[in-house]
Each structure stands twice: as structure tokens, then as C-alpha cells.
């Protein structure tokens, strides 16, 4: 992804990866593509990116399962799954979305759900580019975004729930001051502009 970042060895990142894999389920058909060390809110983090084993729609802007883990604490700061399979199906209601968020957070970050102040729940769209036949086309992935404020840390968190209760995105520790301040390692459009 970024030729300016030195190659890392599995021994460098495995201590952060293993705890994350106990909490997150990598979708079937995906394999680890890259592990990169970056900074997020001045803390050192690992950004793990999984792409399709088949090679279909790989690369920035395509399908991927990625997550950010704090290097020293192994805390999961975010996860996203961008896959065209998530572009179809009925979205959950607000109450259903809240229930899916609670279930997800009870495993990924126990105790966080109870500390969050829900600000709103609404539709949220992301796009990816996929190849269909001999054409490249943009696919919209929609979900219900459960956006929250965490008073004790003065930052924001959210979970986006897609069809069937599938978690599309989770982010926490997001600093907002006249717009987002926190780096967006899970967002390919931002990554492309940053490298």
C-alpha cells in the first residue's frame, strides 16, 4: 500500500494481532494483506488489512476487512468491512440496530456500551469500486449508524450495522473539533490522499 513504510515481520505485529482475532471474526475468503504501524491521536497503532484471497476487487477503494489496534494496550480502535455482499438486504430498524450494537460491543469492548451517550441513529452510506464482468462500477454499502459521545473521554464512537445485523464499521476514540481530527486509517479515500 505505502512504499514509504518499511516492511514489517510477523513477530513485530503478532502481539497486537492475536488478541484482536479473539474478538473479531475475519470474513471467510479473506487473508492478511498488510500490517502497518502508524499514529492515531498521537498513539502508536497497528493497521491490519485483509483482502480477498481470490484477488477480486483488492487494493485501495476495493473490498477489504481492516482494523486498527493500539500497539501498547491491544485495544481495538476500529474495524470496517467493505464487501459488495453488504450492499443488498434490508437494514435494521433503530431498535434492532441498538441491540446489534450492544451485542457487538459487549464482546469487542466490554463496558463501553453502557458509558456511551447515543446522539442519533440514521442511515449511512459508503462506496467501494468493484469489477463486474469487464466493467468497474461503484457499489454503495448502506447501514444504520449508531453515533455516540463518550463523556469521560470527550470523544466519539459509532457502530454502523448493515443488513442482517452485520457490523460494517466500528470506531472509537474519535476526536472532533470543527470536523474530524482523528486519523482515518479505515477509510481508503483518506489513506489515498495521505500516502
C-alpha positions in Angstrom: 0.0 0.0 0.0 2.6 2.6 1.0 6.0 2.1 -0.4 7.5 4.6 2.1 6.7 2.4 5.0 9.3 -0.3 5.8 8.3 -3.9 5.7 7.4 -5.4 9.0 7.7 -9.0 10.2 5.0 -11.1 11.8 6.9 -11.0 15.1 6.6 -7.2 15.1 2.8 -7.2 15.0 1.6 -10.6 16.2 1.2 -9.5 19.9 -1.4 -6.9 18.7 -3.0 -9.1 16.1 -3.7 -12.2 18.2 -5.9 -10.5 20.9 -7.8 -8.7 18.1 -8.5 -12.0 16.3 -10.0 -13.4 19.5 -12.6 -10.6 19.4 -13.1 -10.1 15.7 -14.1 -12.6 13.1 -12.3 -12.2 9.7 -14.8 -12.9 7.0 -14.4 -16.2 5.0 -12.3 -15.8 1.9 -10.1 -13.0 3.2 -6.4 -13.1 4.1 -4.0 -10.7 5.7 -2.6 -8.3 3.1 -0.7 -5.8 5.2 0.2 -4.8 8.7 1.4 -1.2 9.1 2.4 0.8 12.1 1.0 4.4 12.2 0.0 7.0 14.7 -3.6 7.8 15.7 -4.3 10.5 18.2 -0.6 10.5 18.9 -0.7 6.9 20.0 1.2 4.2 18.0 -1.3 1.8 16.3 -1.2 -1.2 14.0 -3.5 -1.1 11.0 -4.3 -4.6 9.7 -5.8 -5.0 6.2 -7.3 -8.2 4.9 -8.3 -8.6 1.2 -9.9 -11.3 -0.9 -7.8 -14.5 -1.3 -9.2 -14.6 -4.9 -7.6 -11.2 -5.7 -11.0 -9.8 -6.7 -11.5 -6.1 -6.0 -8.3 -5.9 -4.0 -6.5 -2.6 -3.4 -7.5 0.8 -2.1 -11.1 1.6 -2.9 -12.0 -2.1 -3.2 -13.3 -4.8 -0.9 -11.4 -5.3 2.4 -11.7 -6.1 6.1 -9.5 -3.8 8.2 -9.0 -2.9 11.8 -6.9 -0.6 14.0 -5.3 -1.8 17.2 -3.5 0.3 19.8 0.1 -1.0 19.9 0.6 -1.0 23.7 -2.8 -1.9 25.0 -4.1 -4.1 22.1 -7.4 -2.1 22.3 -9.4 -2.2 19.1 -9.9 1.3 17.9 -11.9 0.5 14.8 -12.9 -2.1 12.3 -14.6 -2.0 8.9 -15.8 -4.5 6.4 -16.3 -3.2 2.9 -17.8 -6.0 0.8 -20.3 -5.9 -2.1 -22.3 -8.6 -0.3 -23.3 -6.0 2.2 -24.9 -3.8 -0.4 -28.1 -5.9 -0.5 -30.7 -6.6 2.1 -33.0 -4.8 4.5 -31.4 -2.5 7.1 -32.3 -3.0 10.7 -34.7 -0.6 12.5 -33.3 1.8 15.1 -34.2 -0.6 17.9 -32.7 -3.6 16.1 -29.5 -1.6 15.3 -29.2 -0.6 19.0 -29.5 -4.3 20.0 -26.9 -5.4 17.5 -24.5 -2.6 18.7 -24.9 -3.7 22.3 -24.2 -7.3 21.4 -21.1 -6.4 19.3 -19.7 -4.0 21.9 -20.2 -6.5 24.8 -17.6 -8.7 23.1 -15.3 -6.2 21.3 -15.1 -3.6 24.1 -16.9 -4.8 27.3 -18.4 -1.9 29.3 -18.3 0.6 26.5 -21.9 0.5 25.5 -23.1 1.5 29.0 -20.8 4.5 29.0 -21.9 5.9 25.7 -24.5 8.6 25.2 -26.3 7.9 21.9 -26.7 11.0 19.9 -28.6 9.6 16.9 -29.3 6.6 14.7 -29.5 7.2 11.0 -28.7 5.8 7.6 -25.0 6.0 6.5 -23.5 5.1 3.1 -20.0 4.2 2.0 -18.9 3.3 -1.5 -16.4 0.8 -3.0 -15.4 0.1 -6.6 -15.8 -3.5 -7.9 -15.3 -5.3 -11.2 -18.4 -6.8 -12.7 -17.7 -8.6 -15.9 -15.4 -6.3 -17.8 -16.7 -3.1 -16.1 -15.6 -1.3 -12.9 -18.5 0.1 -11.0 -19.2 1.9 -7.7 -21.3 0.0 -5.2 -23.0 1.7 -2.2 -22.9 -0.1 1.1 -25.6 1.2 3.5 -26.0 0.7 7.2 -27.6 2.2 10.3 -25.1 4.4 12.1 -25.4 4.4 15.9 -23.4 7.5 16.8 -22.4 8.2 20.4 -20.5 10.6 22.6 -18.2 9.2 25.4 -18.3 11.9 28.1 -15.5 10.5 30.3 -13.0 10.8 27.4 -14.6 13.7 25.5 -14.6 11.8 22.2 -17.0 9.9 19.9 -17.7 6.4 18.9 -20.1 4.7 16.5 -21.1 1.4 15.0 -22.6 1.0 11.6 -24.9 -2.0 11.3 -25.8 -3.5 7.9 -28.3 -6.0 6.6 -28.9 -9.0 8.8 -27.1 -7.2 11.8 -23.7 -7.4 10.1 -21.3 -4.9 11.6 -19.9 -2.8 8.8 -17.9 -0.3 10.9 -16.9 0.4 14.5 -14.8 3.3 15.5 -14.0 4.7 19.0 -11.8 7.4 20.4 -12.7 9.8 17.6 -11.7 13.4 18.4 -14.0 16.0 16.8 -13.3 19.8 16.7 -14.9 21.6 13.8 -14.6 18.3 11.9 -12.9 15.1 12.5 -9.3 15.4 13.9 -8.5 11.7 14.4 -6.8 9.9 11.5 -9.0 7.8 9.2 -6.9 4.6 8.6 -10.0 2.6 7.8 -11.1 4.9 5.1 -9.4 4.3 1.8 -10.2 7.7 0.3 -8.4 9.3 3.2 -5.5 6.8 3.0 -5.0 7.5 -0.7 -4.7 11.2 0.0 -2.3 10.6 2.9 0.3 8.4 1.1 
